[in-house]
């Protein structure tokens, strides 16, 4: 029988409607974690996915909806999560977007949208959960950075800037909150199917 590495833990994962976040929720559930699966919009398919994981693995996979650029929606989502009376052990800042536009053709609002979702969003969500983790002197934050945080590529200036900033935010969370036994790691995946 497989050892459940996250048995009894509670995790918030953003950007879970598809891609990496979708799989993170599944793997966390397999390993015994209860998950607040955060997405931007509610769909019957996503609700069914969360329910299926809950039933299959005997954990709570609860969908939570908010727009990552809306601080009030994030605050309300965190309030809802705290209302469950389950402590927040893990935060995975996964949600992100990319706009493949040459820099000289990119509009400022397009650049800003990428920065807001890929960098400001993780800052806001992390800031919302840190006080609870500090009080317990325990917590894990995982930021999905990107290989683009290290490498420049054509047409991804906003994304590379945001992910580079997220990498540095990760390092700063480590230095600022390590004394509270809060660990923060950044993962820099490359291209994903």
N, C-alpha and C positions, 0 to 999 in steps of 0.2 A: 504494500500500500504506500502511495506517495505521501511524503511528509508535507503538511500544509504550512508553508512558510509564513503566512500572514494570518493564521487563525486568530480570530477575535479582534483583529485590527479594523479600523474604520478609515476609509480613504475618500478624499474628494479628487475627482479626475475631471479636468475640463477638456472640451473638444472631443466628446465621445460618440458622436453620431456616426463617425466613419473613421477609416485610417488607423493610425497608431493608437489613438485614444480608445477606439472601439475594442481593439485587441488588449489594451492594458486593462480595461474593465473585465474582460473575459478571464485573463490570466490571474488578476487579483481575486476574482470570484473562485476560480479553481483552487487557489491557495488559501481560501477561507476568509478573505476580507469582505466586510460589508462596504459597499461603494455608493457614494452619491455620484451618479453619472450625469455630468453637466453638459448640456447642449443648448444651442441657440433657440431652436424651434421644436415644438412638440409634434410628433407624428405617431400614428398608430403602430408603424413598424418598429420605431425605437422603443415605445412603451412595451410592445410584445417581446422585444429583445431583452429588456431589463427583467421582465417578469419570468422569461424562460431561464435566464441565468440564476435568478433567485430560487426557482423551483429545482433546477438541476443540481445546484451546488449547496443548497441549504443555507444561503446567506441572504442578506438584504441588499438588493441592487435597486436603488431608488432614483428615478429620473428627477433632475432639477433643471429648470430652464431660466436662462438669463442671457442678455446681450453683454458681451465682454467689454464693450466700450461704455457701458452705462453703470456708473458707480452706485446709483441707487438700487438698480436691479441686483447687482452683486451683493450689496449690503442686505437686501431682503432675502436673497438666496442663502447667505451665511446665517441669517437670523432663523430661517426655516430649518437649516441643517442643525443649528444649535438646539432648536426646539425638540429635536429627536432624543435629546438627553444622552446621545452617544458622543464620546470624546472624539476629536479629530486627531488621528495619529499621523496621517500621511496626506500630503497635497501633491498632486501631479499637475503642473502647469503645462498642458499639452496643446491647447487650442492655438491655432495660428492660421494665417493666410499668407499667400504669396501673390504678387502681381508682377508678371514678367513684361516689363515696359522699359525701354531704354530711358536712362535717367533724364536726358534732355527733352523727352516727350512726356514724362510723368508729371501729372498735375499735383500741386501741393496737397490737395485733399486726398489723393490716392496714396501718396507717401505717408501722410499722417494716419490714414486708416490702418496701414500695415504696422506702423509704430504703436498705435493705440492697442491693437489686438495682440500683437506679438511681444510687446515689451511692457506697455502700461498696464494691460490686463493682468499679467502675472504679478506685477508690483502691487496692484490693488487687492487681488485675492490673497497673496502672501501676507500683506499687511493686516488683512482681516482675520487671518487664523493665527498669526504669530502671538498675540497676547495670551491666548489659551495655551499654546504650546509653552510659552515662557512660564506661565503660572505652574504648569505641571513639570517643567524642566525636562521636556521630552518632545520630540517631533521630527518628522522627516519631510523635506520639501524636495521634489524632483522637478527640474526645469528641462523641458525638451528644447534644447538649443538647436544646433544644426551644424553640419560641416561648413555651412556658409558663414558661421561665426569666425571661421579661420581663413576661409578662401574667398577671394573676390571672383565673381562671375558676371558676365554681361547680363543685362536686363533684370538684375535682382538687387539693385542698390538699397531699396527700402528694407527688403527682407534681411539682407546681410547686415545692415546697420542695426536693425531690431534684434536679430539673433546675437550679434556681437555684444550689444547692450545687455541682453539677457544673460550671456555668459559672465559678464562683469557683475551684474546684479547677483548672480549665483555666488560668486567669490565674496562679494560684500556681505551677503546674508551669513556666509560661513564665519567671516571675521567678526561680525557684529553680534551673532546669536549663538556661536559655538559655546560660550560660557553657560548657556542655558541648556546644553545638551541637545541642541537642535542641529541636525545635519542637513546640509543642502548640497545636492549634486546636480550637475548638468550633463545631459546626454546629447551627443552631437551626431545623430544619424545621417547617413547619406541618402541616396535615392531609395525609395520604398515602392514596392509593387502596389 
